[in-house]
Amino acid sequence: MISFDPHQKPALRIMQFSSFGRAPDETFDYLFKIILIGDSNVGKTCVVQHFKSGIYTDTQQNTIGVDFMVRSLEVDGKKVKMQVWDTAGQERFRTITQSYYRSANAAIIAYDLTRRSTFESVPHWIHEIEKYGAANLVIMLIGNKADLWDKRHVLFEDACTLAEKYGLLAVLETSAKESKNIDEVFMLMARELIARNDLSFYGESPQNNLLLDSSPILLAPSPNSKNHCNC
């Protein structure tokens, strides 16, 4: 399993493997592993698939254990390879998914803003990260299915309050169907991880980073009740 070493200089070279065979080695400046967690059926797979291909699929099978994809981003002139690990939300897969926390650089916790119970589970997921993840792992919160405004059961203000309480990086409301804030989630995370990596490499404290603030970054889309989706 490939993991990111904050003490290693940028410009890494790896061999990327996939179910379709072996791909040629590729040069990039940063490699980050992001784990996407949350209750079942909050749309995690739809978010990952949209980030990978820009395509929304109305129906998705439940993730079994852990699945992952890789996408490269250009961030401020640097090439960033993002490994995004999509985890199953079902209880029976928890032992499997917990084993992936330790090597992650960041975690994105997703809830379904039309189902209050998935939002109320967020503190549980934060506890899981604190228990099994690496120290100072960056955490972001996303409220998915943001196009279902007429079915909303979680106020954006409630998510902001929770993010401030736990010191999360950001709160964004997303919609895979309407392509709202999907790329923004990963671009924001990439910039934060680059900043932390550079500070760590030069021996500086992350607390001095201008991107790191006691208040989370907040981003919600404008209401649009025309379209409805299951992700």
N, C-alpha and C positions, 0 to 999 in steps of 0.2 A: 504494500500500500504506500502511495506517495504522500508525504506530508511536508509541510513548509517549516524550515528551520530559520527562525528570525535572526540567527547569528551568521547565517551564510550569506555571502554577497549575492546581489541580484544577478540576472543573466544566467539562468539555469538551463541545462539541456537534459531532456529525458526522452525515453522511448515511450510513445503512447500506444496502448493496446486497446482493442475493442473487440466486440463479438464478430466483427466483419474482418478481423485479421490485424496484422501489424501495420501501423502507420509509420512513416519516416520520422526521424528525430526532428525536433523543431526548437528554434531558439526563441526565448521569451525573457522578459525582465522579472516577472513575478509569477509565482504559482500559489494560489490560495484555494483552500478547501472549505466549502460552505455547506453546512448541514441544514436541511429544511425539515422542521418538526411541527407537530400539532395534532389535534384530534383527527379521527377518520372523516373523510368526505368534506374537508374544508377547502379542497381545491388545490392542494400542494402540487399534485402531478400536473394539473393544468398550468400552473404558474411556471413550473420547470420546463414543460414542453413549449410553452409560448416563448420563454426566454431562449430556448435552444433554436427554434425554427420560426418563430413569429406566427405560428399557426395555432388556432383554437380548435379543439375537438370537443364536441358537445358531450360525448360519453367517454369515460375513462374507466378502465378496470382498477380495482383497488391494488395498491402497491403491496407486493409480498416481500417482506423483509426490507431490503434497501436496494434502490436503483440509482444510477448516476449518469450524468452527462457532462460534457466538457465544451466550453465555448471560450474563445479568445476575444478580449476587448482591447480597444485602443483608449487609454486613459492618460490624458495630458502628455501625449507623445510616447508613452510607455506601453509595451505589449503585456497584457495581463491574461494569464490563463486561469479560468475559473472552473474548478471541479465542484459541481453542485450535486449533493447527495440527497435524494428524495426518499424519505423514510415512511414506513407504514405507521399509521396511528393506532392500530389495534393493540390491545393489551398483550396478546399472545406473542407479538413480535418485539416487545420491549427489550428483552435480553439481547436480542440481535442488534437492535438499533443503538443501544447504550454503548456497545463496544466501538462505535464509530465516533463517539463524542470526543474522545481524548485527542485524536489527531486533527480535529477540525480547528480552523482559525476563527470561524465565526458561525453563529447560528441564527437562522431566521425562523421565528415562531409565527405560525399562521393560525388565524381563527376565522370562522365564518360569521360575518357581521349580521347574518339573518338568524343565527342560532346562539342564543345567549350562553348556553352551556359550554360551547367551545371557547368562548372568551373567558369564562370562569375557570377553565382548565389552564389558562396561561401561567399562573403562579406555579402550578405543578410542573410544567415544562421548564420553567426557570430553575426550579429546584433540581430537576434532572440534570440540567446543564451544570449547575454549581457542584453537583455531587460527582458526576462522571466526566465532565469536560476539563480542559486545561484551564489554568488560572488566567484571568483577564481575557477570557474569550469574549469577543464582541457579539452583542445580541441586538437584533432588530425585531420589531413587531409589525406584522402586516394583517390588516383586516380585509379578507378576500370577499368576492362577490359584491363589489361596490356598485354594480349596476342595478342591484335589487333594492333600490331606495325605499320602495313602498313596503318592503318586508323587513326592514332594518330593525334589529332588536338590541344593537349595541351602538351607543352614541360615540362619535369620534372623541368627544371630550372625556368619556370614561377611559378610552384607550390611552389618551394623553396622560391622564392622572396615574394610570398604572405604570406607564413607561417612566414617568418622573419618579415614582416610588421605588422602582427597581433599577434606576440608572441605565435604561436602555438607550441605544444609539439613536433610534428613530422610530416613528410610527408612520406607516403609509397605508392608505386604503387602495386596494388593487382590484382590477377586473381583467381576467384573461380574455374574456370575450371581446371587451371593448378596448383592449390593449392599453389600459390605464395603469401607469406607474410600475409596470413590470420591469422594463429596462432600468428605470430610475432606482429601483430597489438594489439591483446588482451594481450599478455604477456608483451609487452612494457607498455601498459596502466596500467596493474595490478601492475607492479613494481613501476611506478610513483605514483600511488594512495597509495600503501603501504608506500612508503617513506614519502609522505605528511601526511598520517594518523599518522605515528609514530612521526614525528616532531611536529604535532599538539598536540598529546597526551602528549608529554613531554614538551610542552610549548615553543618550538623553532619556529623560523620563517622559512617558506618554502624557503625563499630566500637563506638560508644557505645550502640548499640541493644540493649535487653535481650533482644530476640528473637534476636539474632545471638550465638551461643555457639560455642565451639570444638567442642562435642559436638553431633552431630545429634539431632533429635527422632526417637524410635523408636516405631513403632506396628505391632503385628502382631495379626491377629484370632485368636480362640480356635479350636482345632481342631474341625472338623466334617467327618466322612468320609462323610456321607450323600449329598451332592450332588456331582456332577462336571460340568465344563464344558470347553469348548474355548477359553475366553477368560479 
